Amino acid sequence: MPLHKEDLDKLECPCGHPSCEDPVYLHAACHMEAGTWVKYFDGVLTIVCSICEKPIAEIAVAREGKVNGT
């Protein structure tokens, strides 16, 4: 199931403090040191481990004019 902005906004930063504005990094749990491959198809970005291609996340891409609820 693709993630949306609201899902990503709920993710905690590495320090876990609710007001922290540090970025959240998406990486593979299977091979933490590995890079990632990003594929795009039919409105969904799929991020996979570059070693075993296990899915990390699917992210729905907003249509033009639909970002931030506009």
PyMOL Python script that loads the backbone (N, CA, C, O; Angstrom):
from pymol import cmd

cmd.read_pdbstr("""\
ATOM      1  N   MET A   1       0.842  -1.179   0.000  1.00  0.00           N
ATOM      2  CA  MET A   1       0.000   0.000   0.000  1.00  0.00           C
ATOM      3  C   MET A   1       0.889   1.244   0.000  1.00  0.00           C
ATOM      4  O   MET A   1       1.736   1.384   0.882  1.00  0.00           O
ATOM      5  N   PRO A   2       0.720   2.138  -0.954  1.00  0.00           N
ATOM      6  CA  PRO A   2       1.566   3.330  -1.026  1.00  0.00           C
ATOM      7  C   PRO A   2       1.403   4.250   0.177  1.00  0.00           C
ATOM      8  O   PRO A   2       0.307   4.414   0.714  1.00  0.00           O
ATOM      9  N   LEU A   3       2.519   4.845   0.586  1.00  0.00           N
ATOM     10  CA  LEU A   3       2.515   5.847   1.644  1.00  0.00           C
ATOM     11  C   LEU A   3       2.146   7.198   1.042  1.00  0.00           C
ATOM     12  O   LEU A   3       2.422   7.466  -0.127  1.00  0.00           O
ATOM     13  N   HIS A   4       1.521   8.040   1.852  1.00  0.00           N
ATOM     14  CA  HIS A   4       1.160   9.392   1.442  1.00  0.00           C
ATOM     15  C   HIS A   4       1.858  10.389   2.349  1.00  0.00           C
ATOM     16  O   HIS A   4       2.499   9.991   3.322  1.00  0.00           O
ATOM     17  N   LYS A   5       1.748  11.663   2.055  1.00  0.00           N
ATOM     18  CA  LYS A   5       2.388  12.716   2.834  1.00  0.00           C
ATOM     19  C   LYS A   5       2.070  12.574   4.316  1.00  0.00           C
ATOM     20  O   LYS A   5       2.953  12.713   5.162  1.00  0.00           O
ATOM     21  N   GLU A   6       0.830  12.302   4.624  1.00  0.00           N
ATOM     22  CA  GLU A   6       0.414  12.191   6.025  1.00  0.00           C
ATOM     23  C   GLU A   6       1.149  11.043   6.734  1.00  0.00           C
ATOM     24  O   GLU A   6       1.501  11.160   7.908  1.00  0.00           O
ATOM     25  N   ASP A   7       1.374   9.947   6.022  1.00  0.00           N
ATOM     26  CA  ASP A   7       2.100   8.812   6.595  1.00  0.00           C
ATOM     27  C   ASP A   7       3.553   9.180   6.888  1.00  0.00           C
ATOM     28  O   ASP A   7       4.075   8.880   7.961  1.00  0.00           O
ATOM     29  N   LEU A   8       4.199   9.835   5.921  1.00  0.00           N
ATOM     30  CA  LEU A   8       5.599  10.217   6.092  1.00  0.00           C
ATOM     31  C   LEU A   8       5.750  11.284   7.171  1.00  0.00           C
ATOM     32  O   LEU A   8       6.739  11.277   7.903  1.00  0.00           O
ATOM     33  N   ASP A   9       4.791  12.202   7.286  1.00  0.00           N
ATOM     34  CA  ASP A   9       4.849  13.242   8.311  1.00  0.00           C
ATOM     35  C   ASP A   9       4.785  12.654   9.720  1.00  0.00           C
ATOM     36  O   ASP A   9       5.275  13.270  10.666  1.00  0.00           O
ATOM     37  N   LYS A  10       4.191  11.474   9.870  1.00  0.00           N
ATOM     38  CA  LYS A  10       4.073  10.826  11.180  1.00  0.00           C
ATOM     39  C   LYS A  10       5.354  10.117  11.611  1.00  0.00           C
ATOM     40  O   LYS A  10       5.517   9.806  12.791  1.00  0.00           O
ATOM     41  N   LEU A  11       6.276   9.854  10.659  1.00  0.00           N
ATOM     42  CA  LEU A  11       7.514   9.166  11.000  1.00  0.00           C
ATOM     43  C   LEU A  11       8.355  10.036  11.914  1.00  0.00           C
ATOM     44  O   LEU A  11       8.427  11.251  11.732  1.00  0.00           O
ATOM     45  N   GLU A  12       8.987   9.418  12.893  1.00  0.00           N
ATOM     46  CA  GLU A  12       9.820  10.159  13.831  1.00  0.00           C
ATOM     47  C   GLU A  12      11.238  10.304  13.288  1.00  0.00           C
ATOM     48  O   GLU A  12      11.739   9.442  12.566  1.00  0.00           O
ATOM     49  N   CYS A  13      11.868  11.414  13.655  1.00  0.00           N
ATOM     50  CA  CYS A  13      13.264  11.613  13.279  1.00  0.00           C
ATOM     51  C   CYS A  13      14.133  10.679  14.130  1.00  0.00           C
ATOM     52  O   CYS A  13      13.641  10.085  15.089  1.00  0.00           O
ATOM     53  N   PRO A  14      15.411  10.546  13.792  1.00  0.00           N
ATOM     54  CA  PRO A  14      16.275   9.616  14.525  1.00  0.00           C
ATOM     55  C   PRO A  14      16.361   9.875  16.027  1.00  0.00           C
ATOM     56  O   PRO A  14      16.530   8.931  16.798  1.00  0.00           O
ATOM     57  N   CYS A  15      16.249  11.125  16.457  1.00  0.00           N
ATOM     58  CA  CYS A  15      16.377  11.394  17.893  1.00  0.00           C
ATOM     59  C   CYS A  15      15.080  11.117  18.646  1.00  0.00           C
ATOM     60  O   CYS A  15      15.106  10.999  19.871  1.00  0.00           O
ATOM     61  N   GLY A  16      13.949  11.011  17.953  1.00  0.00           N
ATOM     62  CA  GLY A  16      12.683  10.681  18.588  1.00  0.00           C
ATOM     63  C   GLY A  16      11.965  11.841  19.253  1.00  0.00           C
ATOM     64  O   GLY A  16      10.885  11.645  19.810  1.00  0.00           O
ATOM     65  N   HIS A  17      12.522  13.036  19.214  1.00  0.00           N
ATOM     66  CA  HIS A  17      11.863  14.198  19.832  1.00  0.00           C
ATOM     67  C   HIS A  17      10.761  14.694  18.911  1.00  0.00           C
ATOM     68  O   HIS A  17      11.017  14.925  17.729  1.00  0.00           O
ATOM     69  N   PRO A  18       9.533  14.868  19.418  1.00  0.00           N
ATOM     70  CA  PRO A  18       8.396  15.223  18.553  1.00  0.00           C
ATOM     71  C   PRO A  18       8.556  16.523  17.763  1.00  0.00           C
ATOM     72  O   PRO A  18       8.015  16.638  16.663  1.00  0.00           O
ATOM     73  N   SER A  19       9.288  17.502  18.300  1.00  0.00           N
ATOM     74  CA  SER A  19       9.411  18.779  17.595  1.00  0.00           C
ATOM     75  C   SER A  19      10.672  18.858  16.741  1.00  0.00           C
ATOM     76  O   SER A  19      10.953  19.898  16.145  1.00  0.00           O
ATOM     77  N   CYS A  20      11.421  17.780  16.680  1.00  0.00           N
ATOM     78  CA  CYS A  20      12.657  17.765  15.890  1.00  0.00           C
ATOM     79  C   CYS A  20      12.326  17.879  14.402  1.00  0.00           C
ATOM     80  O   CYS A  20      11.346  17.303  13.927  1.00  0.00           O
ATOM     81  N   GLU A  21      13.144  18.618  13.683  1.00  0.00           N
ATOM     82  CA  GLU A  21      12.936  18.778  12.251  1.00  0.00           C
ATOM     83  C   GLU A  21      14.035  18.109  11.437  1.00  0.00           C
ATOM     84  O   GLU A  21      14.207  18.419  10.258  1.00  0.00           O
ATOM     85  N   ASP A  22      14.788  17.187  12.060  1.00  0.00           N
ATOM     86  CA  ASP A  22      15.798  16.438  11.313  1.00  0.00           C
ATOM     87  C   ASP A  22      15.096  15.558  10.298  1.00  0.00           C
ATOM     88  O   ASP A  22      13.971  15.117  10.535  1.00  0.00           O
ATOM     89  N   PRO A  23      15.744  15.293   9.166  1.00  0.00           N
ATOM     90  CA  PRO A  23      15.103  14.446   8.148  1.00  0.00           C
ATOM     91  C   PRO A  23      15.024  12.989   8.581  1.00  0.00           C
ATOM     92  O   PRO A  23      15.827  12.522   9.389  1.00  0.00           O
ATOM     93  N   VAL A  24      14.066  12.295   8.044  1.00  0.00           N
ATOM     94  CA  VAL A  24      13.944  10.851   8.219  1.00  0.00           C
ATOM     95  C   VAL A  24      14.535  10.218   6.963  1.00  0.00           C
ATOM     96  O   VAL A  24      14.185  10.601   5.847  1.00  0.00           O
ATOM     97  N   TYR A  25      15.424   9.256   7.147  1.00  0.00           N
ATOM     98  CA  TYR A  25      16.048   8.576   6.020  1.00  0.00           C
ATOM     99  C   TYR A  25      15.409   7.213   5.837  1.00  0.00           C
ATOM    100  O   TYR A  25      15.209   6.481   6.807  1.00  0.00           O
ATOM    101  N   LEU A  26      15.091   6.872   4.611  1.00  0.00           N
ATOM    102  CA  LEU A  26      14.551   5.563   4.295  1.00  0.00           C
ATOM    103  C   LEU A  26      15.702   4.685   3.816  1.00  0.00           C
ATOM    104  O   LEU A  26      16.370   5.007   2.833  1.00  0.00           O
ATOM    105  N   HIS A  27      15.931   3.576   4.513  1.00  0.00           N
ATOM    106  CA  HIS A  27      16.984   2.650   4.125  1.00  0.00           C
ATOM    107  C   HIS A  27      16.507   1.230   4.386  1.00  0.00           C
ATOM    108  O   HIS A  27      15.523   1.009   5.091  1.00  0.00           O
ATOM    109  N   ALA A  28      17.206   0.295   3.819  1.00  0.00           N
ATOM    110  CA  ALA A  28      16.824  -1.109   3.960  1.00  0.00           C
ATOM    111  C   ALA A  28      17.175  -1.628   5.349  1.00  0.00           C
ATOM    112  O   ALA A  28      18.267  -1.366   5.852  1.00  0.00           O
ATOM    113  N   ALA A  29      16.264  -2.357   5.965  1.00  0.00           N
ATOM    114  CA  ALA A  29      16.554  -3.024   7.231  1.00  0.00           C
ATOM    115  C   ALA A  29      17.375  -4.284   6.980  1.00  0.00           C
ATOM    116  O   ALA A  29      18.117  -4.726   7.857  1.00  0.00           O
ATOM    117  N   CYS A  30      17.247  -4.860   5.793  1.00  0.00           N
ATOM    118  CA  CYS A  30      17.941  -6.106   5.455  1.00  0.00           C
ATOM    119  C   CYS A  30      19.438  -5.890   5.232  1.00  0.00           C
ATOM    120  O   CYS A  30      20.247  -6.732   5.623  1.00  0.00           O
ATOM    121  N   HIS A  31      19.809  -4.784   4.614  1.00  0.00           N
ATOM    122  CA  HIS A  31      21.210  -4.453   4.319  1.00  0.00           C
ATOM    123  C   HIS A  31      21.398  -2.958   4.586  1.00  0.00           C
ATOM    124  O   HIS A  31      21.388  -2.148   3.659  1.00  0.00           O
ATOM    125  N   MET A  32      21.568  -2.602   5.856  1.00  0.00           N
ATOM    126  CA  MET A  32      21.600  -1.187   6.268  1.00  0.00           C
ATOM    127  C   MET A  32      22.678  -0.377   5.543  1.00  0.00           C
ATOM    128  O   MET A  32      22.513   0.824   5.331  1.00  0.00           O
ATOM    129  N   GLU A  33      23.778  -1.031   5.164  1.00  0.00           N
ATOM    130  CA  GLU A  33      24.881  -0.320   4.516  1.00  0.00           C
ATOM    131  C   GLU A  33      24.666  -0.148   3.018  1.00  0.00           C
ATOM    132  O   GLU A  33      25.409   0.582   2.362  1.00  0.00           O
ATOM    133  N   ALA A  34      23.659  -0.811   2.478  1.00  0.00           N
ATOM    134  CA  ALA A  34      23.430  -0.815   1.028  1.00  0.00           C
ATOM    135  C   ALA A  34      22.723   0.442   0.553  1.00  0.00           C
ATOM    136  O   ALA A  34      22.026   1.118   1.310  1.00  0.00           O
ATOM    137  N   GLY A  35      22.919   0.725  -0.690  1.00  0.00           N
ATOM    138  CA  GLY A  35      22.173   1.795  -1.335  1.00  0.00           C
ATOM    139  C   GLY A  35      20.764   1.317  -1.673  1.00  0.00           C
ATOM    140  O   GLY A  35      20.347   0.231  -1.272  1.00  0.00           O
ATOM    141  N   THR A  36      20.059   2.132  -2.400  1.00  0.00           N
ATOM    142  CA  THR A  36      18.689   1.787  -2.779  1.00  0.00           C
ATOM    143  C   THR A  36      18.497   2.006  -4.268  1.00  0.00           C
ATOM    144  O   THR A  36      19.245   2.750  -4.903  1.00  0.00           O
ATOM    145  N   TRP A  37      17.490   1.353  -4.812  1.00  0.00           N
ATOM    146  CA  TRP A  37      17.021   1.590  -6.165  1.00  0.00           C
ATOM    147  C   TRP A  37      15.630   2.180  -6.043  1.00  0.00           C
ATOM    148  O   TRP A  37      14.836   1.748  -5.208  1.00  0.00           O
ATOM    149  N   VAL A  38      15.336   3.159  -6.869  1.00  0.00           N
ATOM    150  CA  VAL A  38      14.005   3.772  -6.866  1.00  0.00           C
ATOM    151  C   VAL A  38      13.394   3.556  -8.241  1.00  0.00           C
ATOM    152  O   VAL A  38      13.983   3.893  -9.268  1.00  0.00           O
ATOM    153  N   LYS A  39      12.199   2.986  -8.229  1.00  0.00           N
ATOM    154  CA  LYS A  39      11.473   2.726  -9.478  1.00  0.00           C
ATOM    155  C   LYS A  39      10.191   3.549  -9.458  1.00  0.00           C
ATOM    156  O   LYS A  39       9.584   3.736  -8.404  1.00  0.00           O
ATOM    157  N   TYR A  40       9.783   4.038 -10.619  1.00  0.00           N
ATOM    158  CA  TYR A  40       8.524   4.781 -10.730  1.00  0.00           C
ATOM    159  C   TYR A  40       7.630   4.086 -11.740  1.00  0.00           C
ATOM    160  O   TYR A  40       8.061   3.770 -12.849  1.00  0.00           O
ATOM    161  N   PHE A  41       6.376   3.846 -11.351  1.00  0.00           N
ATOM    162  CA  PHE A  41       5.404   3.279 -12.275  1.00  0.00           C
ATOM    163  C   PHE A  41       4.003   3.659 -11.820  1.00  0.00           C
ATOM    164  O   PHE A  41       3.640   3.444 -10.664  1.00  0.00           O
ATOM    165  N   ASP A  42       3.228   4.217 -12.722  1.00  0.00           N
ATOM    166  CA  ASP A  42       1.803   4.470 -12.510  1.00  0.00           C
ATOM    167  C   ASP A  42       1.507   5.242 -11.224  1.00  0.00           C
ATOM    168  O   ASP A  42       0.602   4.879 -10.472  1.00  0.00           O
ATOM    169  N   GLY A  43       2.277   6.313 -10.972  1.00  0.00           N
ATOM    170  CA  GLY A  43       1.999   7.186  -9.826  1.00  0.00           C
ATOM    171  C   GLY A  43       2.574   6.728  -8.502  1.00  0.00           C
ATOM    172  O   GLY A  43       2.261   7.304  -7.460  1.00  0.00           O
ATOM    173  N   VAL A  44       3.419   5.692  -8.523  1.00  0.00           N
ATOM    174  CA  VAL A  44       3.989   5.191  -7.270  1.00  0.00           C
ATOM    175  C   VAL A  44       5.504   5.048  -7.412  1.00  0.00           C
ATOM    176  O   VAL A  44       5.992   4.402  -8.339  1.00  0.00           O
ATOM    177  N   LEU A  45       6.252   5.667  -6.466  1.00  0.00           N
ATOM    178  CA  LEU A  45       7.683   5.450  -6.351  1.00  0.00           C
ATOM    179  C   LEU A  45       7.891   4.242  -5.450  1.00  0.00           C
ATOM    180  O   LEU A  45       7.342   4.197  -4.349  1.00  0.00           O
ATOM    181  N   THR A  46       8.663   3.275  -5.889  1.00  0.00           N
ATOM    182  CA  THR A  46       8.969   2.110  -5.076  1.00  0.00           C
ATOM    183  C   THR A  46      10.459   2.127  -4.778  1.00  0.00           C
ATOM    184  O   THR A  46      11.281   2.178  -5.692  1.00  0.00           O
ATOM    185  N   ILE A  47      10.805   2.084  -3.496  1.00  0.00           N
ATOM    186  CA  ILE A  47      12.196   2.090  -3.057  1.00  0.00           C
ATOM    187  C   ILE A  47      12.533   0.683  -2.591  1.00  0.00           C
ATOM    188  O   ILE A  47      11.842   0.115  -1.745  1.00  0.00           O
ATOM    189  N   VAL A  48      13.621   0.116  -3.160  1.00  0.00           N
ATOM    190  CA  VAL A  48      14.025  -1.246  -2.818  1.00  0.00           C
ATOM    191  C   VAL A  48      15.505  -1.284  -2.455  1.00  0.00           C
ATOM    192  O   VAL A  48      16.272  -0.402  -2.844  1.00  0.00           O
ATOM    193  N   CYS A  49      15.899  -2.310  -1.710  1.00  0.00           N
ATOM    194  CA  CYS A  49      17.295  -2.552  -1.368  1.00  0.00           C
ATOM    195  C   CYS A  49      18.073  -2.842  -2.643  1.00  0.00           C
ATOM    196  O   CYS A  49      17.616  -3.620  -3.481  1.00  0.00           O
ATOM    197  N   SER A  50      19.238  -2.229  -2.800  1.00  0.00           N
ATOM    198  CA  SER A  50      20.028  -2.442  -4.015  1.00  0.00           C
ATOM    199  C   SER A  50      20.718  -3.802  -4.049  1.00  0.00           C
ATOM    200  O   SER A  50      21.221  -4.209  -5.097  1.00  0.00           O
ATOM    201  N   ILE A  51      20.750  -4.503  -2.932  1.00  0.00           N
ATOM    202  CA  ILE A  51      21.380  -5.826  -2.898  1.00  0.00           C
ATOM    203  C   ILE A  51      20.360  -6.928  -3.165  1.00  0.00           C
ATOM    204  O   ILE A  51      20.543  -7.735  -4.076  1.00  0.00           O
ATOM    205  N   CYS A  52      19.287  -6.967  -2.376  1.00  0.00           N
ATOM    206  CA  CYS A  52      18.333  -8.070  -2.510  1.00  0.00           C
ATOM    207  C   CYS A  52      16.995  -7.646  -3.118  1.00  0.00           C
ATOM    208  O   CYS A  52      16.120  -8.483  -3.341  1.00  0.00           O
ATOM    209  N   GLU A  53      16.838  -6.354  -3.383  1.00  0.00           N
ATOM    210  CA  GLU A  53      15.624  -5.781  -3.969  1.00  0.00           C
ATOM    211  C   GLU A  53      14.373  -5.961  -3.104  1.00  0.00           C
ATOM    212  O   GLU A  53      13.255  -5.927  -3.616  1.00  0.00           O
ATOM    213  N   LYS A  54      14.562  -6.152  -1.786  1.00  0.00           N
ATOM    214  CA  LYS A  54      13.430  -6.213  -0.864  1.00  0.00           C
ATOM    215  C   LYS A  54      12.818  -4.810  -0.783  1.00  0.00           C
ATOM    216  O   LYS A  54      13.551  -3.828  -0.662  1.00  0.00           O
ATOM    217  N   PRO A  55      11.486  -4.703  -0.848  1.00  0.00           N
ATOM    218  CA  PRO A  55      10.845  -3.385  -0.780  1.00  0.00           C
ATOM    219  C   PRO A  55      11.108  -2.676   0.546  1.00  0.00           C
ATOM    220  O   PRO A  55      11.061  -3.288   1.614  1.00  0.00           O
ATOM    221  N   ILE A  56      11.382  -1.389   0.458  1.00  0.00           N
ATOM    222  CA  ILE A  56      11.558  -0.543   1.640  1.00  0.00           C
ATOM    223  C   ILE A  56      10.310   0.305   1.837  1.00  0.00           C
ATOM    224  O   ILE A  56       9.781   0.391   2.945  1.00  0.00           O
ATOM    225  N   ALA A  57       9.840   0.932   0.763  1.00  0.00           N
ATOM    226  CA  ALA A  57       8.644   1.773   0.837  1.00  0.00           C
ATOM    227  C   ALA A  57       8.078   1.994  -0.550  1.00  0.00           C
ATOM    228  O   ALA A  57       8.797   1.968  -1.549  1.00  0.00           O
ATOM    229  N   GLU A  58       6.774   2.212  -0.590  1.00  0.00           N
ATOM    230  CA  GLU A  58       6.097   2.674  -1.803  1.00  0.00           C
ATOM    231  C   GLU A  58       5.495   4.023  -1.453  1.00  0.00           C
ATOM    232  O   GLU A  58       4.850   4.166  -0.414  1.00  0.00           O
ATOM    233  N   ILE A  59       5.698   5.009  -2.308  1.00  0.00           N
ATOM    234  CA  ILE A  59       5.225   6.360  -2.031  1.00  0.00           C
ATOM    235  C   ILE A  59       4.361   6.845  -3.186  1.00  0.00           C
ATOM    236  O   ILE A  59       4.804   6.870  -4.334  1.00  0.00           O
ATOM    237  N   ALA A  60       3.132   7.228  -2.879  1.00  0.00           N
ATOM    238  CA  ALA A  60       2.221   7.752  -3.894  1.00  0.00           C
ATOM    239  C   ALA A  60       2.678   9.155  -4.298  1.00  0.00           C
ATOM    240  O   ALA A  60       3.004   9.976  -3.441  1.00  0.00           O
ATOM    241  N   VAL A  61       2.699   9.423  -5.586  1.00  0.00           N
ATOM    242  CA  VAL A  61       3.094  10.728  -6.110  1.00  0.00           C
ATOM    243  C   VAL A  61       1.834  11.546  -6.356  1.00  0.00           C
ATOM    244  O   VAL A  61       0.901  11.088  -7.015  1.00  0.00           O
ATOM    245  N   ALA A  62       1.819  12.769  -5.816  1.00  0.00           N
ATOM    246  CA  ALA A  62       0.647  13.635  -5.954  1.00  0.00           C
ATOM    247  C   ALA A  62       0.529  14.176  -7.369  1.00  0.00           C
ATOM    248  O   ALA A  62       1.531  14.402  -8.048  1.00  0.00           O
ATOM    249  N   ARG A  63      -0.684  14.376  -7.797  1.00  0.00           N
ATOM    250  CA  ARG A  63      -0.923  15.036  -9.076  1.00  0.00           C
ATOM    251  C   ARG A  63      -0.623  16.516  -8.923  1.00  0.00           C
ATOM    252  O   ARG A  63      -0.699  17.060  -7.821  1.00  0.00           O
ATOM    253  N   GLU A  64      -0.284  17.161 -10.020  1.00  0.00           N
ATOM    254  CA  GLU A  64      -0.011  18.601  -9.993  1.00  0.00           C
ATOM    255  C   GLU A  64      -1.198  19.333  -9.389  1.00  0.00           C
ATOM    256  O   GLU A  64      -2.348  19.068  -9.740  1.00  0.00           O
ATOM    257  N   GLY A  65      -0.909  20.260  -8.474  1.00  0.00           N
ATOM    258  CA  GLY A  65      -1.982  21.018  -7.834  1.00  0.00           C
ATOM    259  C   GLY A  65      -2.597  20.326  -6.630  1.00  0.00           C
ATOM    260  O   GLY A  65      -3.501  20.882  -6.007  1.00  0.00           O
ATOM    261  N   LYS A  66      -2.136  19.127  -6.281  1.00  0.00           N
ATOM    262  CA  LYS A  66      -2.703  18.386  -5.165  1.00  0.00           C
ATOM    263  C   LYS A  66      -1.750  18.300  -3.977  1.00  0.00           C
ATOM    264  O   LYS A  66      -2.028  17.578  -3.020  1.00  0.00           O
ATOM    265  N   VAL A  67      -0.632  19.022  -4.020  1.00  0.00           N
ATOM    266  CA  VAL A  67       0.331  18.999  -2.928  1.00  0.00           C
ATOM    267  C   VAL A  67      -0.180  19.863  -1.787  1.00  0.00           C
ATOM    268  O   VAL A  67      -0.713  20.948  -2.018  1.00  0.00           O
ATOM    269  N   ASN A  68      -0.020  19.391  -0.566  1.00  0.00           N
ATOM    270  CA  ASN A  68      -0.442  20.116   0.653  1.00  0.00           C
ATOM    271  C   ASN A  68      -1.932  20.445   0.637  1.00  0.00           C
ATOM    272  O   ASN A  68      -2.350  21.482   1.150  1.00  0.00           O
ATOM    273  N   GLY A  69      -2.718  19.570   0.054  1.00  0.00           N
ATOM    274  CA  GLY A  69      -4.161  19.743   0.096  1.00  0.00           C
ATOM    275  C   GLY A  69      -4.702  20.825  -0.821  1.00  0.00           C
ATOM    276  O   GLY A  69      -5.860  21.220  -0.690  1.00  0.00           O
ATOM    277  N   THR A  70      -3.880  21.317  -1.755  1.00  0.00           N
ATOM    278  CA  THR A  70      -4.371  22.364  -2.657  1.00  0.00           C
ATOM    279  C   THR A  70      -4.935  21.772  -3.912  1.00  0.00           C
ATOM    280  O   THR A  70      -5.396  22.504  -4.788  1.00  0.00           O
TER     281      THR A  70
END
""", "prot")
cmd.dss("prot")
cmd.show_as("cartoon", "prot")
cmd.util.cbc("prot")
cmd.orient("prot")
